[in-house]
């Protein structure tokens, strides 16, 4: 029994140290990659004028991008906007086709959503990375603690 406790303790401590190292590496990797983009939240964000580095500023930036995009698209999301809209002349009147119906053109306002969705997804992925590596770090600490307890039990019994 003593041998089982001691072997288990060393395995748990080694696994825990690997997890702690991985968690620290992942958090550092995420921070470094986010920081090198030099993003600063705009003044109307929930955290105004802050360099985007951690999960809270990542969330603030993602949220404000969505707000700005909704303003630019009159409150409509990508799916709510038509693919094509009537082509307009310089006076804002529809240009008619040969059949007498309005000529249609691509709705370029939808392109705003493609860019916004890409940026929001990248920012949310950064948040997910922070959370994931924090959990890895926490599991590593638990594993080290379990190893220490097994070691103490192995020495006692």
N, C-alpha and C positions, 0 to 999 in steps of 0.2 A: 504494500500500500504506500509505504514511504517513497519507494522508487517511482511509482506512478505519479504521485504528487510532484516530485521533483522534476521528472521529465515533462509533465504537463505544464509546470510553472515556467520552465525554460522555453518551451514551445509557445506558450501564450505571450511571454515577454517578447520573444523574437518577432512573432506575428504582430504584436502591438507596436513595436518600434518601427516595423516596416510600414504599418498603417499610419502611424504618426508622421513618419517621414514623407509618405505619399500625400497625406493631407496638407502638410506644410508646403510641399513642392507645388501642389495643385493650386492652393490659395495664392502663392507667390507668382506662379505662372499666369493665373487669371488677372491678378492685379497689374503685373508688368504689361500684359497685352492690352488691357483696357487703358492704362495710363499713357501708353505710347501714342494713342489716338488723339490726345490733347483735347478732349471734349469738355466743354463747360456748359452747365445747364443755363438756359436763358432766364431772364429776370422774371418771367411769369410762371416758372416751374415751381413745384411744391418745395424744392430746395433751390432757391435762386442763386445764380452766379457761382456755383460750386464746381470744382473740377470733378469730373465723373471718374470715380475710382472703385468704390465699393458697391454692395448690393442696393443700398438706399438711393445713392445718386444714379445708379443704373436705372432703377425703377422710376425715379423722378424724370429722367430724360426720356424713357420710353413712353411714359404717360403724356408728357407735353408734346411729343411728336404726334401722338394720336389726336390730341386736342387741336394742334395747328392744322393737321390734315383734315379733320372734320370741318374746321373753319373754312379752309380753301375749297372744300367740296360741298359747301352749303349743308353740312350735317349728314351727308350720305356716305355710306361705306362703299367699297369696291363693288360688292354684290348688289347694292341698291341702285347703282348707276347703269344706264343703258350702254350697250357696246357702241352703238352709233347714235349720232345726233344730227339734226338737220344742218346742212352747210349754210352759212350766213354770208351775205354780202357786207360791204363796208358800213352800210347803214343798219346792219343787224337784222335784215329781213331774209327769210329763207330763199335760197336759190332753188328754182324749180327745174326738174329734169324734163326730158322729152315727153314723158308720160303725164306731165302736169303735177306730179307729186314732188314733195321736197327732196332734193338730192341729199344723200346721207354721207357723213364722214365719220371717221373714228373719233370716239370720245377720249380725247387726250387727258382729260381730268382724271380718268381711271389710272393713268400712268403714275400720278402722284401717289396713289395708294400702293402701287407695286414697290416704289422706293420706300415709302413709309413702313410698309409691312416687313420689308427686308431689314431695315434699321431696327424696328421694334423687336423682331425675332432675334437679331444678334444681341441686343441689349438684354433681352430676357434669357438668352442662353448664358450670358455672363452671370446673371443672378443665379441660375440653376447650377452653374459651375461652382460658385461660392458655397451654395448650400450643400451640394454633393461632397465637396472636399472638406467642409466643416463636419459633416456626418462621418466621413472616413477618419478624420482626426479624432473625433469623439469615440468612435469604435476602437481606435487604436489605444486611446487612454483607458478605456474599459478593459481591453485585453491585457494591457500592462498591469493594471490594478488586479485583475483576476490572477495573473501570473504571480504577483507578489503574495496574494492570499494563498494560492496553492503552495508556494514556497514555504510560507510560514506554517501551513498545515503539515507539509512534508517534514519539516524540521521538528515539529511537535510530536507527530505520531510515528 
